[in-house]
Amino acid sequence: MLIRILIFFLLWPLLFFCPWWLWLLVVAILAFNFDSYYEALAPAIWSDLLYGFTEANRFGTQFILTLIVLVGIFIIDRLKSRLIFY
């Protein structure tokens, strides 16, 4: 539990200083290592609130990173249940 909390706080600087695709890759790796890693939603919502589009004209939503993280974690959790070594 302590490791999860420390990793959660390390996601924040990674969000601000690394490209979005690297942050998503790290979140995907963490979602494979931990069960139900929904802690990544808080930095994703914060990023969308700061850097999101002022108009919802692209893909119909302003919270695109949040949706990607939410769907990605859901898919990874489903995939882990079907894999033999998890």
Sequence and secondary structure as in RCSB ss.txt:
>XXXX:A:sequence
MLIRILIFFLLWPLLFFCPWWLWLLVVAILAFNFDSYYEALAPAIWSDLLYGFTEANRFGTQFILTLIVLVGIFI
IDRLKSRLIFY
>XXXX:A:secstr
 HHHHHHHHHHHHHHHHS HHHHHHHHHHHHHHSTT GGGHHHHHHHHHHHS SSS STT S HHHHHHHHHHHH
HHHHHHHSS  
